[in-house]
Amino acid sequence: MKGKKIGIIFLILLIIILVGGYFGIQQAKKKQEETTTVEEYTPQEEITEEQERQTIVSLYFPTKETNELNPEARLIDIKEIINNPYEKLVHLLIEGPKNDKNKKIMPENTKLNKSYLEGDCVVLDFSADIVSSNEKDNMIKSIVNTLTELTEVNRVKILVDGNENSEFKEIYTREK
């Protein structure tokens, strides 16, 4: 009889454990579903059409302290660079940096007469004012690094008033 009582108590405890475990598992599943619910992200501000049309370009200018080239990011409207990105980027270099730590590299009154792409080489035709640069090497690196940010450009050739010039004989590539 004692064995029967122990068996019944054991059976009751087993049923209580199984029923409790079942409800415990159900409760855990319910909590997990509540925590994994994906909520839709709502931005605080709608993106305007003007913001959608903007892109970031990198222009390279030497620093005033070390004279090493430093990229300067600019946010510009895609419409400005869609037709002739080379011309727009060179005009931004001619205008000079916005960052006070960088210095202007292009000589005063320099004008870009024409720019076009031949294969993977951008040909830039500048006014004769470009020859007056005191920092020719840095200026070339600045132009080349800026334009080779574009995927279709690997090389740059510089002309002066439509002709090759002894100052700019080479076809320049980006230094690694």
FIZA-830329 format. One record per atom (N, C-alpha, C): residue number from 1; x, y, z; residue in three letters. Coordinates in steps of 0.2 Angstrom, whole numbers, plus 5000, padded with zeros to 4 digits. Atoms other than C-alpha are relative to their C-alpha. Layout:
<nodes>
+------+------+------+------+------+
| resi |   c1 |   c2 |   c3 | resn |
+------+------+------+------+------+
|  NUM |    X |    Y |    Z |  ALA |
...
+------+------+------+------+------+
</nodes>
This chain:
<nodes>
+------+------+------+------+------+
| resi |   c1 |   c2 |   c3 | resn |
+------+------+------+------+------+
|    1 | 5004 | 4994 | 5000 |  MET |
|    1 | 5000 | 5000 | 5000 |  MET |
|    1 | 5004 | 5006 | 5000 |  MET |
|    2 | 4996 | 4994 | 5000 |  LYS |
|    2 | 5014 | 5012 | 5004 |  LYS |
|    2 | 5003 | 5001 | 4993 |  LYS |
|    3 | 4998 | 5000 | 5006 |  GLY |
|    3 | 5021 | 5008 | 4987 |  GLY |
|    3 | 4995 | 5003 | 4995 |  GLY |
|    4 | 5006 | 4998 | 5004 |  LYS |
|    4 | 5004 | 5012 | 4979 |  LYS |
|    4 | 5000 | 5008 | 5001 |  LYS |
|    5 | 5000 | 4993 | 4998 |  LYS |
|    5 | 5004 | 5029 | 4988 |  LYS |
|    5 | 5006 | 5004 | 4997 |  LYS |
|    6 | 4994 | 4996 | 5003 |  ILE |
|    6 | 5021 | 5034 | 4982 |  ILE |
|    6 | 5000 | 5000 | 4993 |  ILE |
|    7 | 5001 | 5000 | 5008 |  GLY |
|    7 | 5017 | 5029 | 4964 |  GLY |
|    7 | 4995 | 5005 | 4998 |  GLY |
|    8 | 5005 | 4995 | 5001 |  ILE |
|    8 | 5001 | 5040 | 4965 |  ILE |
|    8 | 5003 | 5007 | 5000 |  ILE |
|    9 | 4997 | 4994 | 4999 |  ILE |
|    9 | 5011 | 5054 | 4972 |  ILE |
|    9 | 5005 | 5002 | 4994 |  ILE |
|   10 | 4996 | 4999 | 5005 |  PHE |
|   10 | 5024 | 5052 | 4959 |  PHE |
|   10 | 4997 | 5002 | 4993 |  PHE |
|   11 | 5004 | 4999 | 5006 |  LEU |
|   11 | 5011 | 5051 | 4945 |  LEU |
|   11 | 4997 | 5007 | 5000 |  LEU |
|   12 | 5003 | 4993 | 5000 |  ILE |
|   12 | 5003 | 5067 | 4951 |  ILE |
|   12 | 5005 | 5005 | 4999 |  ILE |
|   13 | 4995 | 4996 | 5001 |  LEU |
|   13 | 5019 | 5076 | 4952 |  LEU |
|   13 | 5002 | 5001 | 4993 |  LEU |
|   14 | 4998 | 5001 | 5007 |  LEU |
|   14 | 5024 | 5070 | 4935 |  LEU |
|   14 | 4995 | 5004 | 4995 |  LEU |
|   15 | 5005 | 4996 | 5004 |  ILE |
|   15 | 5007 | 5077 | 4928 |  ILE |
|   15 | 5000 | 5007 | 5001 |  ILE |
|   16 | 5000 | 4992 | 4998 |  ILE |
|   16 | 5009 | 5094 | 4937 |  ILE |
|   16 | 5006 | 5002 | 4996 |  ILE |
|   17 | 4994 | 4998 | 5004 |  ILE |
|   17 | 5027 | 5095 | 4929 |  ILE |
|   17 | 4999 | 5001 | 4993 |  ILE |
|   18 | 5002 | 5000 | 5007 |  LEU |
|   18 | 5021 | 5091 | 4912 |  LEU |
|   18 | 4995 | 5005 | 4998 |  LEU |
|   19 | 5005 | 4994 | 5002 |  VAL |
|   19 | 5006 | 5103 | 4912 |  VAL |
|   19 | 5004 | 5006 | 5001 |  VAL |
|   20 | 4996 | 4993 | 4999 |  GLY |
|   20 | 5017 | 5117 | 4920 |  GLY |
|   20 | 5005 | 5001 | 4994 |  GLY |
|   21 | 4996 | 4999 | 5005 |  GLY |
|   21 | 5030 | 5114 | 4907 |  GLY |
|   21 | 4997 | 5002 | 4993 |  GLY |
|   22 | 5003 | 4999 | 5006 |  TYR |
|   22 | 5018 | 5114 | 4893 |  TYR |
|   22 | 4998 | 5008 | 5000 |  TYR |
|   23 | 5002 | 4993 | 4999 |  PHE |
|   23 | 5011 | 5131 | 4899 |  PHE |
|   23 | 5006 | 5005 | 5000 |  PHE |
|   24 | 4994 | 4996 | 5000 |  GLY |
|   24 | 5028 | 5138 | 4902 |  GLY |
|   24 | 5003 | 5001 | 4993 |  GLY |
|   25 | 4998 | 4999 | 5007 |  ILE |
|   25 | 5033 | 5134 | 4884 |  ILE |
|   25 | 4996 | 5004 | 4996 |  ILE |
|   26 | 5004 | 4996 | 5004 |  GLN |
|   26 | 5018 | 5142 | 4877 |  GLN |
|   26 | 5001 | 5007 | 5002 |  GLN |
|   27 | 4999 | 4993 | 4998 |  GLN |
|   27 | 5021 | 5158 | 4887 |  GLN |
|   27 | 5006 | 5002 | 4997 |  GLN |
|   28 | 4994 | 4998 | 5003 |  ALA |
|   28 | 5039 | 5158 | 4881 |  ALA |
|   28 | 4999 | 5002 | 4993 |  ALA |
|   29 | 5001 | 4999 | 5007 |  LYS |
|   29 | 5034 | 5157 | 4863 |  LYS |
|   29 | 4996 | 5006 | 4999 |  LYS |
|   30 | 5004 | 4994 | 5000 |  LYS |
|   30 | 5021 | 5171 | 4866 |  LYS |
|   30 | 5005 | 5006 | 5001 |  LYS |
|   31 | 4996 | 4995 | 4999 |  LYS |
|   31 | 5034 | 5182 | 4873 |  LYS |
|   31 | 5005 | 5001 | 4994 |  LYS |
|   32 | 4995 | 5000 | 5006 |  GLN |
|   32 | 5047 | 5178 | 4859 |  GLN |
|   32 | 4996 | 5003 | 4994 |  GLN |
|   33 | 5004 | 4997 | 5005 |  GLU |
|   33 | 5033 | 5183 | 4846 |  GLU |
|   33 | 4999 | 5007 | 5001 |  GLU |
|   34 | 5001 | 4993 | 4998 |  GLU |
|   34 | 5030 | 5199 | 4855 |  GLU |
|   34 | 5007 | 5004 | 4999 |  GLU |
|   35 | 4993 | 4996 | 5000 |  THR |
|   35 | 5049 | 5204 | 4855 |  THR |
|   35 | 5002 | 5000 | 4993 |  THR |
|   36 | 4998 | 5000 | 5006 |  THR |
|   36 | 5052 | 5199 | 4837 |  THR |
|   36 | 4996 | 5003 | 4995 |  THR |
|   37 | 5004 | 4997 | 5005 |  THR |
|   37 | 5038 | 5209 | 4829 |  THR |
|   37 | 5004 | 5006 | 4997 |  THR |
|   38 | 4997 | 4995 | 5003 |  VAL |
|   38 | 5045 | 5220 | 4816 |  VAL |
|   38 | 4996 | 5006 | 4999 |  VAL |
|   39 | 5004 | 4994 | 5001 |  GLU |
|   39 | 5040 | 5238 | 4816 |  GLU |
|   39 | 5003 | 5004 | 4995 |  GLU |
|   40 | 4998 | 4996 | 5006 |  GLU |
|   40 | 5040 | 5249 | 4801 |  GLU |
|   40 | 5004 | 5007 | 5002 |  GLU |
|   41 | 4996 | 4994 | 4998 |  TYR |
|   41 | 5053 | 5263 | 4802 |  TYR |
|   41 | 4997 | 5006 | 4996 |  TYR |
|   42 | 5002 | 4994 | 5003 |  THR |
|   42 | 5046 | 5280 | 4799 |  THR |
|   42 | 5005 | 5006 | 5001 |  THR |
|   43 | 4995 | 4995 | 4999 |  PRO |
|   43 | 5058 | 5294 | 4796 |  PRO |
|   43 | 4997 | 5006 | 5003 |  PRO |
|   44 | 5002 | 4994 | 4997 |  GLN |
|   44 | 5057 | 5310 | 4805 |  GLN |
|   44 | 4998 | 5005 | 4995 |  GLN |
|   45 | 5001 | 4995 | 5005 |  GLU |
|   45 | 5058 | 5320 | 4790 |  GLU |
|   45 | 5000 | 4997 | 4993 |  GLU |
|   46 | 5000 | 5003 | 5006 |  GLU |
|   46 | 5054 | 5316 | 4772 |  GLU |
|   46 | 5005 | 5003 | 4996 |  GLU |
|   47 | 4994 | 4998 | 5004 |  ILE |
|   47 | 5068 | 5317 | 4759 |  ILE |
|   47 | 4997 | 5004 | 4994 |  ILE |
|   48 | 5002 | 4995 | 5005 |  THR |
|   48 | 5065 | 5331 | 4747 |  THR |
|   48 | 5003 | 4997 | 4993 |  THR |
|   49 | 4998 | 5002 | 5007 |  GLU |
|   49 | 5067 | 5329 | 4728 |  GLU |
|   49 | 5007 | 5003 | 4999 |  GLU |
|   50 | 4993 | 4997 | 5001 |  GLU |
|   50 | 5082 | 5341 | 4729 |  GLU |
|   50 | 5005 | 4996 | 5004 |  GLU |
|   51 | 4996 | 5004 | 4996 |  GLN |
|   51 | 5090 | 5330 | 4742 |  GLN |
|   51 | 5002 | 4993 | 4996 |  GLN |
|   52 | 4999 | 5006 | 5004 |  GLU |
|   52 | 5088 | 5314 | 4731 |  GLU |
|   52 | 5004 | 5001 | 4994 |  GLU |
|   53 | 4996 | 4998 | 5006 |  ARG |
|   53 | 5097 | 5323 | 4717 |  ARG |
|   53 | 5007 | 5002 | 5002 |  ARG |
|   54 | 4993 | 4998 | 4998 |  GLN |
|   54 | 5113 | 5327 | 4727 |  GLN |
|   54 | 5004 | 4994 | 5001 |  GLN |
|   55 | 4995 | 5005 | 4999 |  THR |
|   55 | 5129 | 5317 | 4727 |  THR |
|   55 | 5006 | 5003 | 5003 |  THR |
|   56 | 4994 | 4998 | 4997 |  ILE |
|   56 | 5145 | 5318 | 4736 |  ILE |
|   56 | 5006 | 4999 | 4995 |  ILE |
|   57 | 4994 | 5001 | 5004 |  VAL |
|   57 | 5161 | 5321 | 4726 |  VAL |
|   57 | 5006 | 5002 | 5004 |  VAL |
|   58 | 4994 | 4999 | 4997 |  SER |
|   58 | 5179 | 5321 | 4732 |  SER |
|   58 | 5005 | 5005 | 4996 |  SER |
|   59 | 4995 | 4995 | 5004 |  LEU |
|   59 | 5191 | 5336 | 4727 |  LEU |
|   59 | 5006 | 4999 | 5005 |  LEU |
|   60 | 4994 | 5000 | 4996 |  TYR |
|   60 | 5209 | 5335 | 4732 |  TYR |
|   60 | 5004 | 5007 | 5000 |  TYR |
|   61 | 4996 | 4994 | 4999 |  PHE |
|   61 | 5218 | 5350 | 4739 |  PHE |
|   61 | 5006 | 4999 | 5004 |  PHE |
|   62 | 4995 | 5000 | 4996 |  PRO |
|   62 | 5235 | 5352 | 4747 |  PRO |
|   62 | 4998 | 5003 | 5007 |  PRO |
|   63 | 5001 | 4996 | 4993 |  THR |
|   63 | 5235 | 5356 | 4766 |  THR |
|   63 | 5005 | 5005 | 5001 |  THR |
|   64 | 4996 | 4995 | 4998 |  LYS |
|   64 | 5242 | 5372 | 4772 |  LYS |
|   64 | 5007 | 4998 | 5004 |  LYS |
|   65 | 4995 | 5002 | 4995 |  GLU |
|   65 | 5253 | 5364 | 4785 |  GLU |
|   65 | 5005 | 4995 | 4997 |  GLU |
|   66 | 4996 | 5005 | 5003 |  THR |
|   66 | 5260 | 5348 | 4776 |  THR |
|   66 | 5001 | 5000 | 4993 |  THR |
|   67 | 5000 | 4999 | 5007 |  ASN |
|   67 | 5257 | 5352 | 4758 |  ASN |
|   67 | 4998 | 4993 | 4997 |  ASN |
|   68 | 5002 | 5006 | 5003 |  GLU |
|   68 | 5250 | 5334 | 4756 |  GLU |
|   68 | 4993 | 5001 | 4998 |  GLU |
|   69 | 5007 | 5000 | 5003 |  LEU |
|   69 | 5234 | 5331 | 4746 |  LEU |
|   69 | 4995 | 4997 | 5005 |  LEU |
|   70 | 5006 | 5002 | 4995 |  ASN |
|   70 | 5218 | 5330 | 4757 |  ASN |
|   70 | 4994 | 5000 | 4996 |  ASN |
|   71 | 5007 | 5000 | 5004 |  PRO |
|   71 | 5201 | 5325 | 4750 |  PRO |
|   71 | 4995 | 5004 | 5004 |  PRO |
|   72 | 5006 | 4996 | 4997 |  GLU |
|   72 | 5187 | 5337 | 4753 |  GLU |
|   72 | 4994 | 4998 | 4997 |  GLU |
|   73 | 5006 | 5002 | 5002 |  ALA |
|   73 | 5170 | 5331 | 4751 |  ALA |
|   73 | 4995 | 5006 | 4998 |  ALA |
|   74 | 5005 | 4995 | 5002 |  ARG |
|   74 | 5157 | 5342 | 4742 |  ARG |
|   74 | 4993 | 4997 | 4998 |  ARG |
|   75 | 5007 | 5002 | 5002 |  LEU |
|   75 | 5138 | 5339 | 4740 |  LEU |
|   75 | 4998 | 5005 | 4995 |  LEU |
|   76 | 5002 | 4996 | 5006 |  ILE |
|   76 | 5133 | 5344 | 4723 |  ILE |
|   76 | 4994 | 4997 | 4997 |  ILE |
|   77 | 5006 | 5003 | 5004 |  ASP |
|   77 | 5117 | 5342 | 4712 |  ASP |
|   77 | 5002 | 4996 | 4994 |  ASP |
|   78 | 4998 | 5004 | 5006 |  ILE |
|   78 | 5118 | 5328 | 4700 |  ILE |
|   78 | 4999 | 5003 | 4993 |  ILE |
|   79 | 5001 | 4996 | 5007 |  LYS |
|   79 | 5111 | 5339 | 4686 |  LYS |
|   79 | 5006 | 5004 | 4998 |  LYS |
|   80 | 4994 | 4996 | 5002 |  GLU |
|   80 | 5127 | 5349 | 4687 |  GLU |
|   80 | 5006 | 4996 | 4997 |  GLU |
|   81 | 4995 | 5004 | 5003 |  ILE |
|   81 | 5138 | 5335 | 4683 |  ILE |
|   81 | 4998 | 4995 | 4995 |  ILE |
|   82 | 5002 | 5005 | 5005 |  ILE |
|   82 | 5128 | 5324 | 4672 |  ILE |
|   82 | 5002 | 5000 | 4993 |  ILE |
|   83 | 4998 | 4999 | 5007 |  ASN |
|   83 | 5133 | 5331 | 4655 |  ASN |
|   83 | 5007 | 5000 | 5000 |  ASN |
|   84 | 4993 | 5000 | 5001 |  ASN |
|   84 | 5151 | 5335 | 4658 |  ASN |
|   84 | 5003 | 5000 | 5007 |  ASN |
|   85 | 4998 | 5000 | 4993 |  PRO |
|   85 | 5157 | 5329 | 4675 |  PRO |
|   85 | 5007 | 5003 | 5001 |  PRO |
|   86 | 4992 | 4998 | 5000 |  TYR |
|   86 | 5176 | 5333 | 4671 |  TYR |
|   86 | 5000 | 5008 | 5000 |  TYR |
|   87 | 5000 | 4993 | 5000 |  GLU |
|   87 | 5172 | 5351 | 4668 |  GLU |
|   87 | 4998 | 5003 | 5006 |  GLU |
|   88 | 5002 | 4998 | 4993 |  LYS |
|   88 | 5162 | 5353 | 4684 |  LYS |
|   88 | 5005 | 4999 | 5005 |  LYS |
|   89 | 4995 | 5001 | 4994 |  LEU |
|   89 | 5175 | 5345 | 4695 |  LEU |
|   89 | 5006 | 5005 | 4999 |  LEU |
|   90 | 4994 | 4996 | 5001 |  VAL |
|   90 | 5189 | 5355 | 4687 |  VAL |
|   90 | 4998 | 5008 | 5002 |  VAL |
|   91 | 5002 | 4994 | 4998 |  HIS |
|   91 | 5179 | 5371 | 4690 |  HIS |
|   91 | 5000 | 5001 | 5007 |  HIS |
|   92 | 5000 | 5000 | 4993 |  LEU |
|   92 | 5177 | 5366 | 4708 |  LEU |
|   92 | 5007 | 5001 | 5003 |  LEU |
|   93 | 4993 | 5000 | 4998 |  LEU |
|   93 | 5196 | 5364 | 4709 |  LEU |
|   93 | 5002 | 5007 | 4999 |  LEU |
|   94 | 4997 | 4993 | 5002 |  ILE |
|   94 | 5199 | 5381 | 4701 |  ILE |
|   94 | 4997 | 5005 | 5006 |  ILE |
|   95 | 5003 | 4996 | 4995 |  GLU |
|   95 | 5187 | 5389 | 4714 |  GLU |
|   95 | 5004 | 5000 | 5006 |  GLU |
|   96 | 4996 | 5001 | 4994 |  GLY |
|   96 | 5197 | 5382 | 4728 |  GLY |
|   96 | 4996 | 4996 | 5005 |  GLY |
|   97 | 5003 | 5004 | 4995 |  PRO |
|   97 | 5194 | 5373 | 4744 |  PRO |
|   97 | 4995 | 5004 | 5005 |  PRO |
|   98 | 5004 | 4997 | 4995 |  LYS |
|   98 | 5180 | 5377 | 4757 |  LYS |
|   98 | 5003 | 4999 | 5007 |  LYS |
|   99 | 4997 | 5001 | 4994 |  ASN |
|   99 | 5190 | 5370 | 4771 |  ASN |
|   99 | 5006 | 5005 | 5001 |  ASN |
|  100 | 4995 | 4995 | 4999 |  ASP |
|  100 | 5202 | 5383 | 4779 |  ASP |
|  100 | 5007 | 4997 | 5001 |  ASP |
|  101 | 4994 | 5003 | 4999 |  LYS |
|  101 | 5215 | 5370 | 4782 |  LYS |
|  101 | 5004 | 4998 | 4993 |  LYS |
|  102 | 4998 | 5001 | 5007 |  ASN |
|  102 | 5217 | 5367 | 4763 |  ASN |
|  102 | 5002 | 5006 | 4997 |  ASN |
|  103 | 4999 | 4994 | 5003 |  LYS |
|  103 | 5224 | 5379 | 4751 |  LYS |
|  103 | 4999 | 4999 | 4992 |  LYS |
|  104 | 5002 | 5000 | 5007 |  LYS |
|  104 | 5220 | 5383 | 4733 |  LYS |
|  104 | 5006 | 4998 | 4996 |  LYS |
|  105 | 4994 | 5002 | 5004 |  ILE |
|  105 | 5231 | 5375 | 4720 |  ILE |
|  105 | 5000 | 5002 | 4993 |  ILE |
|  106 | 5000 | 4997 | 5007 |  MET |
|  106 | 5226 | 5382 | 4703 |  MET |
|  106 | 5001 | 5007 | 5000 |  MET |
|  107 | 4998 | 4993 | 5000 |  PRO |
|  107 | 5234 | 5398 | 4698 |  PRO |
|  107 | 4994 | 5005 | 4998 |  PRO |
|  108 | 5005 | 4995 | 5002 |  GLU |
|  108 | 5223 | 5414 | 4697 |  GLU |
|  108 | 4999 | 5001 | 4993 |  GLU |
|  109 | 5002 | 4999 | 5007 |  ASN |
|  109 | 5213 | 5417 | 4681 |  ASN |
|  109 | 5001 | 4994 | 4996 |  ASN |
|  110 | 5000 | 5006 | 5004 |  THR |
|  110 | 5215 | 5399 | 4675 |  THR |
|  110 | 4993 | 4999 | 4998 |  THR |
|  111 | 5007 | 5002 | 5003 |  LYS |
|  111 | 5201 | 5394 | 4664 |  LYS |
|  111 | 5001 | 4993 | 4996 |  LYS |
|  112 | 5001 | 5007 | 5004 |  LEU |
|  112 | 5196 | 5377 | 4657 |  LEU |
|  112 | 4997 | 5002 | 4993 |  LEU |
|  113 | 5002 | 4998 | 5007 |  ASN |
|  113 | 5194 | 5380 | 4638 |  ASN |
|  113 | 4995 | 4994 | 4998 |  ASN |
|  114 | 5004 | 5006 | 5002 |  LYS |
|  114 | 5187 | 5362 | 4635 |  LYS |
|  114 | 5003 | 4994 | 5004 |  LYS |
|  115 | 4998 | 5006 | 4997 |  SER |
|  115 | 5187 | 5345 | 4642 |  SER |
|  115 | 4996 | 4994 | 4997 |  SER |
|  116 | 5004 | 5005 | 5004 |  TYR |
|  116 | 5182 | 5328 | 4634 |  TYR |
|  116 | 5004 | 4993 | 5002 |  TYR |
|  117 | 4997 | 5007 | 4998 |  LEU |
|  117 | 5185 | 5309 | 4637 |  LEU |
|  117 | 5002 | 4997 | 4993 |  LEU |
|  118 | 4997 | 5004 | 5005 |  GLU |
|  118 | 5196 | 5299 | 4625 |  GLU |
|  118 | 5001 | 4993 | 5003 |  GLU |
|  119 | 4999 | 5006 | 4997 |  GLY |
|  119 | 5194 | 5281 | 4630 |  GLY |
|  119 | 4999 | 5000 | 5008 |  GLY |
|  120 | 5000 | 4999 | 4993 |  ASP |
|  120 | 5199 | 5281 | 4648 |  ASP |
|  120 | 5004 | 5006 | 5003 |  ASP |
|  121 | 4995 | 4994 | 4999 |  CYS |
|  121 | 5209 | 5297 | 4647 |  CYS |
|  121 | 4996 | 5007 | 4999 |  CYS |
|  122 | 5004 | 4994 | 5000 |  VAL |
|  122 | 5201 | 5314 | 4651 |  VAL |
|  122 | 5006 | 5005 | 4997 |  VAL |
|  123 | 4996 | 4995 | 5003 |  VAL |
|  123 | 5209 | 5328 | 4640 |  VAL |
|  123 | 4997 | 5007 | 5003 |  VAL |
|  124 | 5002 | 4994 | 4998 |  LEU |
|  124 | 5209 | 5345 | 4648 |  LEU |
|  124 | 5004 | 5005 | 4997 |  LEU |
|  125 | 4996 | 4994 | 5004 |  ASP |
|  125 | 5213 | 5361 | 4638 |  ASP |
|  125 | 4999 | 5006 | 5005 |  ASP |
|  126 | 5000 | 4994 | 4996 |  PHE |
|  126 | 5217 | 5375 | 4650 |  PHE |
|  126 | 5003 | 5006 | 4996 |  PHE |
|  127 | 4997 | 4994 | 5002 |  SER |
|  127 | 5221 | 5393 | 4647 |  SER |
|  127 | 5008 | 5000 | 5002 |  SER |
|  128 | 4993 | 5000 | 4999 |  ALA |
|  128 | 5240 | 5398 | 4647 |  ALA |
|  128 | 5001 | 5002 | 5007 |  ALA |
|  129 | 4999 | 4998 | 4993 |  ASP |
|  129 | 5238 | 5404 | 4665 |  ASP |
|  129 | 5002 | 4994 | 5004 |  ASP |
|  130 | 4998 | 5006 | 4996 |  ILE |
|  130 | 5240 | 5386 | 4671 |  ILE |
|  130 | 5007 | 4999 | 5001 |  ILE |
|  131 | 4993 | 5001 | 5000 |  VAL |
|  131 | 5258 | 5387 | 4667 |  VAL |
|  131 | 5004 | 5004 | 5005 |  VAL |
|  132 | 4997 | 4996 | 4995 |  SER |
|  132 | 5261 | 5400 | 4680 |  SER |
|  132 | 5000 | 4997 | 5007 |  SER |
|  133 | 5000 | 5003 | 4994 |  SER |
|  133 | 5259 | 5387 | 4694 |  SER |
|  133 | 5006 | 4999 | 5003 |  SER |
|  134 | 4994 | 5001 | 4997 |  ASN |
|  134 | 5272 | 5387 | 4707 |  ASN |
|  134 | 5001 | 4992 | 5003 |  ASN |
|  135 | 5000 | 5007 | 4997 |  GLU |
|  135 | 5267 | 5369 | 4713 |  GLU |
|  135 | 4997 | 4996 | 4995 |  GLU |
|  136 | 5002 | 5004 | 5006 |  LYS |
|  136 | 5265 | 5360 | 4696 |  LYS |
|  136 | 4998 | 4993 | 5002 |  LYS |
|  137 | 5001 | 5007 | 4998 |  ASP |
|  137 | 5267 | 5343 | 4704 |  ASP |
|  137 | 4993 | 4999 | 5004 |  ASP |
|  138 | 5006 | 5001 | 4996 |  ASN |
|  138 | 5254 | 5345 | 4717 |  ASN |
|  138 | 4993 | 5002 | 4997 |  ASN |
|  139 | 5006 | 4999 | 5004 |  MET |
|  139 | 5242 | 5353 | 4705 |  MET |
|  139 | 4998 | 4995 | 4996 |  MET |
|  140 | 5002 | 5005 | 5004 |  ILE |
|  140 | 5243 | 5339 | 4693 |  ILE |
|  140 | 4997 | 4994 | 5004 |  ILE |
|  141 | 5002 | 5006 | 4996 |  LYS |
|  141 | 5241 | 5326 | 4707 |  LYS |
|  141 | 4992 | 5002 | 5003 |  LYS |
|  142 | 5006 | 4998 | 4998 |  SER |
|  142 | 5226 | 5336 | 4713 |  SER |
|  142 | 4994 | 4999 | 4995 |  SER |
|  143 | 5004 | 5001 | 5006 |  ILE |
|  143 | 5218 | 5336 | 4696 |  ILE |
|  143 | 4999 | 4992 | 4999 |  ILE |
|  144 | 5000 | 5007 | 5001 |  VAL |
|  144 | 5222 | 5318 | 4693 |  VAL |
|  144 | 4996 | 4996 | 5005 |  VAL |
|  145 | 5003 | 5004 | 4995 |  ASN |
|  145 | 5216 | 5311 | 4710 |  ASN |
|  145 | 4992 | 5002 | 5000 |  ASN |
|  146 | 5007 | 4998 | 5001 |  THR |
|  146 | 5200 | 5321 | 4708 |  THR |
|  146 | 4996 | 4997 | 4995 |  THR |
|  147 | 5004 | 5003 | 5006 |  LEU |
|  147 | 5195 | 5315 | 4691 |  LEU |
|  147 | 5000 | 4993 | 5000 |  LEU |
|  148 | 4999 | 5007 | 5000 |  THR |
|  148 | 5201 | 5297 | 4693 |  THR |
|  148 | 4995 | 4997 | 5006 |  THR |
|  149 | 5006 | 5002 | 4996 |  GLU |
|  149 | 5187 | 5296 | 4707 |  GLU |
|  149 | 4994 | 4997 | 4996 |  GLU |
|  150 | 5005 | 5002 | 5005 |  LEU |
|  150 | 5176 | 5294 | 4692 |  LEU |
|  150 | 5002 | 4993 | 4997 |  LEU |
|  151 | 4998 | 5006 | 5002 |  THR |
|  151 | 5175 | 5276 | 4687 |  THR |
|  151 | 5002 | 4999 | 4993 |  THR |
|  152 | 4998 | 5000 | 5007 |  GLU |
|  152 | 5177 | 5279 | 4668 |  GLU |
|  152 | 5007 | 5003 | 4999 |  GLU |
|  153 | 4994 | 4996 | 5001 |  VAL |
|  153 | 5193 | 5289 | 4671 |  VAL |
|  153 | 5006 | 4997 | 5003 |  VAL |
|  154 | 4993 | 5003 | 4997 |  ASN |
|  154 | 5211 | 5281 | 4673 |  ASN |
|  154 | 5006 | 5005 | 4999 |  ASN |
|  155 | 4994 | 4995 | 5002 |  ARG |
|  155 | 5222 | 5295 | 4665 |  ARG |
|  155 | 4998 | 5007 | 4998 |  ARG |
|  156 | 5001 | 4993 | 5002 |  VAL |
|  156 | 5223 | 5313 | 4662 |  VAL |
|  156 | 5005 | 5003 | 4996 |  VAL |
|  157 | 4995 | 4997 | 5005 |  LYS |
|  157 | 5231 | 5323 | 4648 |  LYS |
|  157 | 4998 | 5008 | 5001 |  LYS |
|  158 | 5001 | 4993 | 4999 |  ILE |
|  158 | 5233 | 5342 | 4650 |  ILE |
|  158 | 5003 | 5004 | 4994 |  ILE |
|  159 | 4998 | 4996 | 5006 |  LEU |
|  159 | 5234 | 5354 | 4635 |  LEU |
|  159 | 5000 | 5007 | 5002 |  LEU |
|  160 | 5001 | 4993 | 4999 |  VAL |
|  160 | 5237 | 5373 | 4635 |  VAL |
|  160 | 4998 | 5003 | 4994 |  VAL |
|  161 | 5003 | 4997 | 5006 |  ASP |
|  161 | 5227 | 5383 | 4623 |  ASP |
|  161 | 5000 | 4996 | 4994 |  ASP |
|  162 | 5001 | 5004 | 5005 |  GLY |
|  162 | 5223 | 5368 | 4613 |  GLY |
|  162 | 5006 | 4996 | 4998 |  GLY |
|  163 | 4994 | 5003 | 5002 |  ASN |
|  163 | 5241 | 5362 | 4611 |  ASN |
|  163 | 5004 | 4997 | 5006 |  ASN |
|  164 | 4996 | 5003 | 4995 |  GLU |
|  164 | 5253 | 5351 | 4620 |  GLU |
|  164 | 5006 | 5005 | 5002 |  GLU |
|  165 | 4996 | 4995 | 4998 |  ASN |
|  165 | 5265 | 5360 | 4631 |  ASN |
|  165 | 5006 | 4996 | 5004 |  ASN |
|  166 | 4994 | 5003 | 4997 |  SER |
|  166 | 5283 | 5356 | 4637 |  SER |
|  166 | 4999 | 4999 | 5008 |  SER |
|  167 | 5001 | 5000 | 4993 |  GLU |
|  167 | 5277 | 5359 | 4655 |  GLU |
|  167 | 4995 | 4994 | 5002 |  GLU |
|  168 | 5005 | 5005 | 4998 |  PHE |
|  168 | 5263 | 5345 | 4654 |  PHE |
|  168 | 5001 | 4995 | 4994 |  PHE |
|  169 | 4998 | 5005 | 5005 |  LYS |
|  169 | 5271 | 5332 | 4642 |  LYS |
|  169 | 4996 | 4993 | 5001 |  LYS |
|  170 | 5002 | 5007 | 4999 |  GLU |
|  170 | 5265 | 5316 | 4650 |  GLU |
|  170 | 4992 | 4999 | 5000 |  GLU |
|  171 | 5007 | 5002 | 4998 |  ILE |
|  171 | 5248 | 5307 | 4652 |  ILE |
|  171 | 5001 | 4998 | 5007 |  ILE |
|  172 | 4999 | 5001 | 4993 |  TYR |
|  172 | 5246 | 5307 | 4670 |  TYR |
|  172 | 4995 | 4994 | 5003 |  TYR |
|  173 | 5004 | 5005 | 4997 |  THR |
|  173 | 5239 | 5292 | 4681 |  THR |
|  173 | 5001 | 5001 | 5007 |  THR |
|  174 | 5000 | 5000 | 4993 |  ARG |
|  174 | 5235 | 5291 | 4699 |  ARG |
|  174 | 5005 | 4996 | 5003 |  ARG |
|  175 | 4995 | 5003 | 4997 |  GLU |
|  175 | 5249 | 5287 | 4710 |  GLU |
|  175 | 4997 | 4996 | 5006 |  GLU |
|  176 | 5003 | 5005 | 4995 |  LYS |
|  176 | 5246 | 5272 | 4722 |  LYS |
|  176 | 5003 | 5002 | 5007 |  LYS |
+------+------+------+------+------+
</nodes>
